[in-house]
Amino acid sequence: MVGTERAQGLLFQTLATRTGRLAERDVRLRMTRPLSEAATGAAADSNADRGFDALGPRAAQLIRRGFAFEREVIAIYAGLPAADRKAALDAALRRYQDGTGPTVADAAKDMSILYDHPYTSFVPPAPPEAEPHRELLYPTLTGTLWAARWYGLAVLEPLEEFPAGPDRDRGLATVAERLRLKLSPDAAPSELPLTPAIAPGLVALHERSASVIDNLHMLLDVLADVLVHPSATNRRAAVNTVVDQFSTRQYRCVQVDEWIVVALRHSIFAQGGPALAVMTARERNSFSGVHGQHYGPRRLPPPCDPD
């Protein structure tokens, strides 16, 4: 997870300071380096720190605190027996929300927020097209981060399924090897990995913690859109608006069932596949018009409960 934070910060730092087209391959190699096991114990990465700071103090604090909470969730799974995890997650969420600074909302948000914000990378369909398409300025950089986020969710399965010992070690090794393969540009997830698809056990155990993680990951994608969009002339104001939206619980929040269904429609396979099982093609229950469901006349999902 430390490597994921460094890769994300490095991308933000690079995008915030670019003066022209990035050398995408070079940046991807720099982002991939901290995702290796050997790099996670290295000294603090000043480029990554500058990347978060470039977004402004509120955004930097929101992101750092969100990543810290995600690390604590993984530590709870790694260090406590199953019977103690829910209480520990309750306590961790309270500490997170009672701490100083903004927090990522703990109610899942409507995924359409990725599609209809002012700086989105999605382009609406033009008749007779039915499906929008995405115009990512740097697709392999997005894929690298999605692979890293897949790992942060997938690692929960062997921690959940096996006690400390050889079986858990083998499961963790499988997830690590799959991450290594997914860091290849042609093997990265093609959709943002979401908790209901990759770590359903966390949703079942503690949906509010799972919501924080998914909202953090969507927040990071929206911020990347802001940094590359040519019409985002006042980046700091745009970033602060996004911070307000993702730290406000009721802003476009949805019921848990809606969150789960939409996540699964985006295809487990396309999100990187299961942690330990083998999946070689899109599953039949994924939605063929995965992005089209977010456009045109649509039923507005019912909002989440107030608390």
N, C-alpha and C positions, 0 to 999 in steps of 0.2 A: 504493500500500500504506500510506503514511503516513495517507492519508485514511481507509482502512478501520480502522486502529488507533484513530484519533480518534473515529470513529463508534461503534465498539464500546465504548470507554471512556466516551463520553458516555451511551450507553444504560445501562451499569452504574452510573454515577454517578446517573442519574435514577431508576433502579429502587431503588437502595440508600437514597435519601433521600426517596422519595415518602411522602406521608402520606395519600393517597387515590388515586382514579382519575386516571391521567395524561391530559393533553390530547394524545391520540395524534398528531393531525395536526401540532401545533406541535413535538412532539419529533421526528417524522419529518423535518420541514423542517430542524431543527437538525442532525440526523444526516446529511442529504443534502448539506448545505453543504460539509463537509470532503472529500466525495467528488469535488467538482469539481476540475478540473486547477489552477485558480488558487489553490485553498485549500491545496494540498499543500505549498507552500513557505512558508506562513505560520508565525508564531511558535508555540511550544509551546502546546498547549491544556491549560489547567489543569483544566478540567472532566473531560477525558478522563483525565488523570493521576490525579485524585481517584477516578474510577470504578474504576480498577484497584486503587488503594490501599485502597478501601473493602472489598475482598475479603480483605484481610490480606496480609502481606508475602510469604508463600510463593506464594499464587495470583498476586499482582501480578508477582513475579519470573518465575514459570513462563510467564505470558502474554506478558510483554515479551520474554523470551528466545525464545519460540516465534515471535513476529512477526518478530524480528530474523533468525532462521534462514530464515523464509519469504522475507524480503527478499533474503537472500544467495542463495537458490536462483534467484530471478528475475535477480539481477545476474550470476550465472554464465551463465545462458542469454543474457543481453543482451551480455555482454562477451567471451565465449570462443567459439572455433569448436567445432563438434560433437565433434570428436575429443578435445578437452581437457576436456569437461564432466564425464564420469564421475569422472575423477581429482579434479577440483576439488570435486565433490559429496562424494566420499569424505573429502577433507580438511576440508571445511566441517562435515560431520557429526561428525568426530572433535573438531574445535575446540568445537563446540556441546556435545558430551557431556563433554568434559574441562574445560569452564569451570566457574565457580562458580555454584552454585544448581541448582534442580531442572530437569529437562528432560522434554519431552513424549516418550513412548515411541515407539520407532522400529519397532514391529510393529503392523500394523493390528488394530483391535479389532472385536469382534462389534457390529454396529450395534444389536442389541437392547438395548444399554446405554442408548440413547436412550429406550427404551420401558418399561423395567422398573425404573428407579431410583426412589427413594422420592418424588421430587418431579416426576415426568414430567408433561408436558402431554398425553400420550396417554391416552385413556380406552378400556379394553378393550371388545370387543364383547359385547353382551348378547344371548343367543339371542332370536330366530332370526338376528340379525345375524352376519355373518362377518367384517366389516371394522371395526377400531377407528376412532375419529375423534380428531382433535386439537383441543384447546380452548386455543388460544393467547390469552393475555390481550390481547396487542397484536400482532395478525398483521401489520400493515403495517410495524412496526418490525423484526420478524423478516425479512420480505421484503426490506427495504432492506439488511440485513446479508447475506442470501443473495445478493443481486445483487452486492454488493461482493466477496464470496468467489468468486462465479463469475468475476468479472473477474480476480482474482489468479491463478486457474487458467487461464482462457482466454488470457491475455496470453502464456502460454508457447508457444502454437502458432505465431504468426507469428515469435517469436524462434527457435523451433526450425526452422521450415521455410525461412526466408529469411535470407541474410546481410544485414549492414547495407546499406541502400540503399533505393531507391524501393519495391520490393516489400514489404519489411518495414514501411516507413512506412505503406503503404496497409493492410496487415494490422492494424497497431496502431490505425490510425484506425477501422477497421471494428469492432474489439473495443471501443474507447472509445465509439463511437456506440451500439453495442448495450447497453453499460452504461447510457448516458444513458436509453435507452428502458426498460430494466428497472427503473430507479429510480421509475418510475410504479407506484403501488400495484397496478394491475390487470395489470401486465406482469412483475412480479417472479417469480423461481423459486418453485414451490410445493413443492419438496423441497430439502433441504440439498445443495448442489453437492459432489460427491465427485471425487477425483482420477481414478479409473479411468474415469469418465464424461466428464469435461471436459478432463483433461490426461493421456490415456493414454500419451503419449510419456514423461512423467516416470516413470510406473510402470514402463515397459519399461526405462528407462535406470537408474533408481535407486529401487527400491521402498521402501527404508528412509526416504529423504527424503520421498517421497510419503506414507508412513505418518505421519510426524511432522506434516505439514500437515493431513491428514484428521483425525488425533486432536486436533490443536489446535482445529479447527473444531467437532468434536463436543464437546470440553471446553467451549467457549464457549456452546454451546446448553444444555448441562446446567447450567452456572452461571446462565444466565438463568432456567431453570426454578426453580432454588433461590431466586433473588431474588424471584420473584413468587408462590411457592406459600404459601398461608396456613398450612400446617402446619410450615413451616420456621422454627420459633421460635428455634433457635440457628443462625443463618446461618453464623457463623464455623466452627463444628464441621462443618456440612454441607459447606461449601466446602472445608475441609481434607481431608475424606474424598474428595471428587471429585479434588482435587489428587493425593492418594496413588494413586488408581485410574489416573489418566491418566499419571502419571509412572512407574508400575510396568509394566515391559515385559510380564510374563507375565499380568497381570490381563486376563482375557477376550480374549486375543489370538487371532487366527485365521490360517489358512493364506492365502497370497496369492490362490489361486484362489477361495476362499470370499469374500474381500473384493471381488474384481472382479465375481463373479457377482451378489452382493447389491447392489453399487452400480449395476450395469446394470439390475437388476430395478426399481430406483427411478426408472428412465426418464431418459435423457439429456435429452429434451425438458423434462420436469418440473423438472430441475435447472438449467435455463436454456438448454439447447441447445448445439450445438457452437460453437466460437469463430468460425470462418469459413464453414463450410458452412451451408446453409439447411435448416431442419427446421420444418415447419408443424404437426405433430401427433405424438402419442406414437408411438414406434416399436413394431413388432410384437413385439420380443423383451422389452419391459418386462413386468413381472409384474402381472396385472390386480388381484390382491389384495396390492398392494405392502406395506401395513402389516400385513395379516393374517399374513404369513409370520413375523412376530415374536411371535405369540401362539399359545396352545393347545399341543397336543402337537407337538413339533418335534425334529428331529435336532439335537443339540448339535454345533456345528461343531468339527472337530478343532483343537486349539490350535496356535499357531505353534511353530516350532523354538525351543529354549532360547536360541540366540544367532544 
